[in-house]
Amino acid sequence: LPATNGQKLGVDDYLAQGDALAELDARCRPWQEEARRGAAPPSTFAPPATPLGDVWNAEQFAATIGDDFLWCEPLGGWRHWTGTHWQLADQGEAMEQARLTLRKVGREAADKEDGKVLTYLGRQFSHARLTAMLAQAQTLPVFQRRAEQFDTDLWALPCTNGVLDLRTGTLRPHSRT
C-alpha cells in the first residue's frame, strides 16, 4: 500500500485509523491500473551500484575479458577463444585471468587515487577470493552458454585457416558464434 508519512501500512492499519474502504481503494487504484498495463508499482528504492565484493569482482572480470572467456557446465566449464575455436580452459587459466583482472582494476584505481578500492583489492588475491570471483562470474549472462549453442551448423567444417561451408565449398573466417 502507498506509504503515509514515510511509513508503510497494511489494510488493517488504514481501517484502524478510520479510513473508509472506498478511500483505500481510491489510493490503490493508480497502482492497479499500472499493474494491468504491466508496469511495476512506484518505488522509492534505488539500488546502489554493486558494492565491493565477489559479485563486483565478477563484474570486473566480465568487463575485462568477457569476449574471450565463457562458461559451459555441460562441456567442462570455462572455455577461452583461441582465435579459431573455443578451447577448454583449465582452472589455472581462469585463475590467471582473474588475477590479471584485479591487477588491471588496481592500476585504474591507483590512477584515480581511489584508496577504498585499492585497500579492498589488497585482500582479493587469496585462493578463496579468486575462486569466489570465478564462481560468481559463472552465473553472469555474459559468460553463460548451453552445449547446444556450439556447432549449430552441421555443414561447417572448422579448418586452421577458416571454416569451410560443405554445401557451397566457400571458406569463411572463424567466428565465435
SEVO-329524 format. One line per 8 residues: number of its first residue (from 1); for each residue x, y, z of N, C-alpha, C, O. Coordinates in pm, whole numbers, plus 50000, padded with zeros to 5 digits. Each point is the difference from the previous one (the first is absolute). Layout:
N
NUM	X Y Z X Y Z X Y Z X Y Z  ...
% end
This chain:
177
1	50083 49881 50000 49917 50119 50000 50088 50125 50000 50114 49995 50045  49833 50115 49906 50079 50122 49998 50043 50040 50140 49924 49987 50096  50198 50062 49915 50051 50042 50129 49936 50132 50041 49974 50087 49917  50000 49926 50214 49948 50124 50055 50103 50051 50098 50038 49929 50093  50007 50192 49888 50103 50058 50088 50124 49911 50006 50062 49988 50106  49974 49950 49781 50120 49918 49995 49986 49864 50066 50097 49925 50010  49781 50042 50037 49979 49875 50070 49904 49912 49919 49891 50044 49963  50152 49832 50011 49913 49910 49926 49894 49945 50094 50027 49968 50115
9	49851 50021 49833 49888 49953 50080 49927 49888 49927 50003 49992 49877  49932 49923 50201 49918 49895 49943 49855 50045 49998 49967 50106 50053  49945 49814 49888 49858 50032 49991 49942 50021 50139 49924 50094 50022  50111 49819 50072 49946 50011 50135 50040 50132 50066 49923 50057 50077  50199 49992 49892 50044 50127 50056 49916 50116 49948 49964 50090 50075  50003 49907 49796 49917 50105 49942 49861 49999 50064 49948 50106 50037  49995 49778 49976 49866 49990 50056 50000 50039 50148 49905 50063 50048  50201 49900 50026 50010 50036 50141 50012 50151 50019 49960 50052 50104
17	50095 50018 49797 50013 50146 50009 49871 50071 49961 49992 50123 50005  49908 49800 49957 49872 50060 49966 49981 50026 49852 49898 50056 49960  50198 49905 49958 49984 50018 49856 49895 49902 49948 49993 49885 50044  49926 50162 49864 49897 49915 49941 50064 49911 49893 50101 50035 49939  49838 49850 50041 50050 49907 49900 49999 50064 49861 50089 49972 49919  49813 50113 50052 49993 50068 49870 50120 50094 49982 50054 50010 49890  49989 50057 50218 50115 50089 49993 50127 49919 49974 50087 50041 49922  49924 49845 50145 50115 49912 49980 50003 49949 49856 50106 49995 49938
25	49778 49969 50010 49991 49952 49862 50043 50109 49903 50069 49972 49902  49893 50152 50124 50036 50112 49913 50151 50024 50002 50059 50034 49897  50004 49947 50219 50144 50020 50009 50076 49892 49924 50109 50024 49949  49834 49856 50044 50067 49888 49934 49970 49992 49850 50072 49933 49927  49823 50133 50029 49958 49990 49860 50111 50032 49899 50014 49926 49902  50065 50180 50117 50107 50026 49901 50097 49882 49988 50045 49968 49890  49985 49968 50221 50090 49884 49995 49934 49885 49925 50066 49930 49923  49805 50051 50099 49928 49891 49933 50000 50023 49848 50016 49905 49923
33	49966 50221 50035 50001 50032 49857 50138 49972 49939 50011 49944 49891  50094 50097 50181 50136 49977 49951 50030 49850 49994 50066 49954 49906  49886 49972 50192 50024 49854 50001 49932 49934 49880 50055 49908 49941  49827 50139 50023 49931 49944 49883 50077 50027 49872 49999 49918 49908  50070 50198 50085 50081 50033 49883 50138 49934 50005 50078 50012 49906  49952 49919 50204 50128 49931 50013 50108 50084 50064 50116 49957 50005  49850 50161 50044 50100 50085 50064 50017 49959 50145 49906 49953 50064  50213 50064 49986 50027 49972 50141 49946 50113 50085 49994 50115 49955
41	49965 49854 50168 49953 50108 50088 50113 50097 50031 50117 49962 49994  49848 50162 50038 50105 50097 50029 50082 49955 50120 49949 49935 50091  50177 50100 49908 50090 49960 50108 50092 50115 50034 50039 50078 49914  49994 49931 50213 50096 50100 50042 50139 49938 50010 50097 50069 50030  49912 49800 49946 50128 49931 50010 50078 50016 49872 49952 49966 49892  50168 50086 50118 50091 50010 49886 50123 49917 50035 50078 50039 50086  49940 49847 49848 50112 49916 50037 50133 50070 49976 50019 50067 49898  50073 49918 50197 50130 50062 49982 50081 49924 49896 49961 49891 49958
49	50150 50165 50003 50092 49926 49913 50042 49875 50076 49995 49996 50123  50046 49902 49803 50041 49876 50065 50107 50030 50104 50103 50059 49968  49874 49900 50158 50100 50026 50102 50124 49912 49979 49993 49896 49934  50118 50148 50121 50122 49921 49990 49975 49863 50062 49949 49990 50111  50088 49907 49816 49980 49863 50046 50019 49905 49883 50050 50039 49895  49910 49837 50124 50021 49897 49898 49926 50031 49870 50053 49978 49892  49825 50074 50118 49924 50033 49879 50067 50116 49926 50011 49997 49877  50035 50103 50197 50072 50112 49938 50125 49948 49929 50029 50040 49887
57	50045 49870 50180 50118 49941 49938 49963 49929 49870 50068 50015 49899  49823 49909 50105 49956 49926 49880 49962 50096 49888 50028 49974 49883  49907 50136 50153 49964 50100 49898 50125 50064 49938 50003 50028 49881  50099 49994 50200 50126 50052 49948 50065 49898 49906 50055 50036 49897  49938 49837 50140 50051 49891 49918 49930 50000 49864 50064 49988 49896  49803 50025 50108 49921 50002 49876 50037 50120 49914 50012 49987 49878  50004 50128 50184 50033 50121 49924 50138 49991 49938 50026 50059 49895  50064 49867 50169 50138 49991 49953 50017 49893 49892 50066 50026 49899
65	49877 49856 50119 50027 49890 49906 49872 49933 49949 50006 49888 49951  49880 50179 50059 49872 49940 49966 49990 49939 49861 49927 49903 49982  50144 50151 49920 49991 49947 49864 50088 49878 49978 49978 49924 49905  50120 50057 50181 50098 49894 49976 49978 49875 50085 50065 49898 49976  49847 50108 50121 49970 49885 50084 49851 49979 50004 49923 50095 49984  50035 49781 50038 49860 49967 50023 49994 49878 50089 50098 49929 50019  49783 50048 50036 49978 49889 50091 49892 49909 49943 49891 50045 49967  50143 49827 50021 49902 49900 49955 50019 49876 50086 50091 49920 49976
73	49825 50064 50123 50011 49887 50094 50000 49865 49929 50087 49918 50028  49818 50055 49880 49998 49868 49936 50125 49967 49918 50032 49883 49980  50039 50219 49973 50121 49977 49921 50128 50014 50083 50109 50013 49944  49878 49985 50187 50119 49996 50085 50036 50128 50069 50100 50002 50072  49825 50106 49912 50027 50122 50074 50050 50114 49914 49944 50030 49895  50163 50035 50151 50053 50118 49930 50060 49963 49865 50066 49897 49986  49909 50188 49916 50060 49987 49866 50054 50136 49962 49945 50104 50038  50163 49895 49886 50055 50127 49952 50013 49996 49848 50020 49894 49940
81	49967 50223 50000 50006 50013 49854 50146 50004 49957 50077 50083 50048  49961 49827 49862 50139 49992 49953 50023 50084 49875 50114 50017 49957  49781 50033 49986 50009 50069 49871 49939 49914 49890 49964 50050 49894  50026 49819 50134 49940 49909 49902 49888 49916 50060 49911 49953 49928  50092 50027 50204 49898 49917 50064 49998 50024 50151 50091 50062 50055  49803 49889 50011 49988 50007 50144 50066 49877 50059 49954 49888 49979  50154 50132 50094 50076 49889 50057 49975 49992 50150 49988 50101 50068  50004 49776 49981 49982 49979 50143 50118 50063 50074 50116 49974 49969
89	49853 50109 50129 50103 50066 50080 50012 49926 50132 49899 49966 50062  50223 50009 49981 50014 49937 50131 49982 50106 50108 50001 50120 49972  49982 49835 50151 49973 50092 50110 50112 50102 50016 49975 50114 50039  50149 49847 49930 50112 50093 50010 49987 50118 49906 50034 50112 50037  49916 49865 49841 49981 50110 49905 49895 50099 50050 50019 50121 49992  49871 49826 50059 49894 50087 50052 50051 50079 50121 49971 50119 50013  50104 49815 50075 50056 50070 50117 50096 50110 49957 49999 50109 50056  50084 49863 49844 50094 50101 49952 49925 50120 49943 50040 50114 50023
97	49853 49862 49904 49920 50110 49946 49936 50080 50114 49989 50122 49992  49970 49808 50114 49943 50070 50115 50105 50090 50065 49971 50114 50035  50152 49835 49982 50108 50082 50057 50031 50119 49911 50019 50112 50049  49988 49865 49820 50026 50110 49907 49891 50107 50007 50028 50120 49990  49848 49836 50028 49889 50094 50014 50021 50088 50122 49986 50122 49991  50047 49817 50123 50020 50079 50122 50117 50096 49986 49995 50112 50050  50110 49845 49882 50115 50090 49979 49960 50119 49913 50038 50114 50028  49885 49859 49867 49955 50108 49911 49912 50099 50077 50017 50122 49990
105	49889 49825 50088 49912 50086 50080 50083 50079 50101 49972 50116 50028  50130 49819 50027 50088 50068 50095 50074 50116 49936 50013 50106 50061  50036 49875 49817 50069 50110 49929 49903 50116 49975 50037 50116 50016  49840 49851 49945 49900 50104 49976 49968 50075 50130 49987 50122 50000  50001 49803 50110 49970 50064 50130 50117 50087 50044 49978 50107 50057  50144 49849 49917 50118 50080 50037 50003 50129 49918 50032 50106 50053  49934 49884 49819 49996 50119 49916 49898 50101 50051 50020 50121 49991  49869 49828 50062 49893 50087 50053 50023 50034 50147 49923 50075 50060
113	50182 49869 49997 50030 50018 50142 49882 49959 50087 49963 50070 50094  49977 49815 49873 49885 49946 50072 50049 49905 50109 50014 49879 49978  50012 50177 50139 50056 49923 50111 49909 49889 50047 50047 49894 50041  49821 50128 49955 49905 49898 50046 50013 49874 49915 50009 49890 50053  49994 50126 49816 50011 49885 49909 50137 49935 50014 50011 49878 50000  50095 50202 50012 50134 49944 50014 50012 49917 50127 50059 49891 49998  49888 50158 50113 50003 49925 50125 49922 49870 49985 50045 49893 50043  49839 50117 49894 49917 49881 49977 50075 49898 49915 50002 49881 50033
121	50058 50163 49858 50069 49909 49908 50117 49929 50066 50033 49887 49963  50028 50176 50133 50113 49938 50069 49963 49869 50069 50088 49917 50026  49784 50064 50003 49955 49877 50067 49936 49900 49903 49947 49898 50044  50058 50127 49827 49926 49918 49904 50084 49896 49927 49946 49927 49917  50181 50065 50111 50086 49909 49924 50015 49862 50064 50083 49920 49955  49840 50051 50148 50007 49867 50061 49926 49900 49911 49917 50038 49917  50115 49835 50101 49935 49896 49921 49848 50003 50021 49924 49985 49905  50034 50035 50220 49856 50001 50030 49929 50115 49928 49892 49980 49946
129	50167 50139 50053 49936 50116 49936 49998 49984 49848 49900 50033 49936  50210 49917 50006 50004 49979 49856 49899 49892 49959 49932 50014 49898  50058 49880 50180 49904 49894 49972 49857 50054 50009 49915 49967 49917  50059 50118 50183 49868 50060 50015 49967 50091 49882 49886 50003 49953  50215 50070 49998 49979 50087 49883 49957 49916 49880 49905 50033 49930  50168 49858 50047 49969 49914 49885 49864 49931 50016 49928 49981 49902  50038 49981 50220 49870 49938 50025 49887 50098 49968 49899 49961 49942  50117 50165 50097 49899 50100 49967 49997 50029 49850 49893 50018 49941
137	50224 49986 49997 50007 50028 49856 49928 49893 49920 49940 50031 49896  50064 49845 50150 49932 49891 49928 49850 50025 49987 49936 49949 49908  50008 50130 50183 49856 50024 49999 49960 50122 49919 49881 50023 49978  50216 50055 49977 49968 50121 49923 49958 49963 49858 50064 49917 49936  49830 50144 50013 49953 49968 49865 50105 50017 49891 49996 49928 49900  50096 50166 50116 50102 50024 49898 50086 49876 49977 50054 49981 49891  49960 49933 50210 50084 49881 49989 49922 49873 49971 50057 49905 49946  49816 50090 50087 49922 49877 49994 49972 49953 49858 49954 50076 49916
145	50075 49797 50058 49967 49937 49872 49948 49860 50027 50037 49935 50098  49875 50019 49814 49950 49862 50005 50076 49920 49895 50046 50055 49900  49966 49816 50122 50074 49914 49908 49943 50006 49859 50075 49995 49902  49794 50016 50087 49938 50001 49866 50025 50129 49923 49964 50011 49883  50098 50088 50181 50033 50123 49930 50129 49987 49918 50032 50089 49921  50041 49802 50098 50123 49977 49926 49972 49910 49879 49909 49917 50003  50169 50101 49892 49991 49915 49881 49857 49983 49951 49953 49888 49981  49979 50223 49999 49861 49995 49957 49986 49975 49850 49894 49956 49955
153	50210 50069 49967 49996 49977 49856 50075 49871 49969 50123 49996 50001  49802 49900 49971 50060 49869 49974 50078 49996 49869 50077 49906 49977  49905 50194 49937 50069 50006 49872 50125 50089 50006 50060 50029 49897  49976 50014 50222 50120 50084 50018 50114 49914 50053 49987 49935 50104  50123 50065 49823 50118 49923 50039 50111 50095 50041 50054 50072 49916  49981 49931 50215 50107 50089 50043 50135 49954 49945 50033 49881 50006  50042 50213 49941 50135 49974 49948 50094 50102 50063 49955 50096 50063  50174 49885 49922 50095 50094 50061 49990 50139 49939 50029 50099 50068
161	49932 49912 49806 49995 50130 49934 49859 50057 49985 49982 50099 49930  49919 49841 50132 49863 50048 49993 49901 49887 50021 50036 49893 50047  49840 50133 49916 49893 49900 50011 49949 49972 49860 49956 50091 49930  50050 49784 50030 49958 49959 49866 49852 49965 50002 49956 49915 50078  49967 50152 49837 49858 49969 49985 49991 49884 49902 50028 50017 49881  49934 49866 50167 49998 49879 49917 49889 50002 49894 50004 49921 49906  49898 50166 50109 49894 50011 49899 50050 50076 49878 49972 49963 49886  50103 50146 50140 50039 50088 49891 50147 49990 49964 50042 50043 49892
169	50038 49901 50198 50144 49991 49977 50073 50130 50029 50118 50012 49968  49815 50086 50092 50065 50128 50031 50064 49995 50137 49952 49935 50092  50158 50136 49919 50071 50011 50125 49968 50136 50061 50020 50103 49937  49933 49896 50183 49968 50126 50070 50086 50010 50126 50055 49900 50047  49956 50220 50006 50085 50019 50119 49943 49926 50122 49880 49972 50006  50208 49999 50089 49956 49941 50127 49906 50097 50069 50013 50121 49987  49893 49824 50088 49903 50083 50070 49980 49947 50141 50004 49879 50023  49976 50211 50072 49974 49960 50138 49862 49940 50017 49974 49933 50100
177	49938 50088 49804 49863 49949 50014 49984 49862 49942 49891 49943 50004
% end
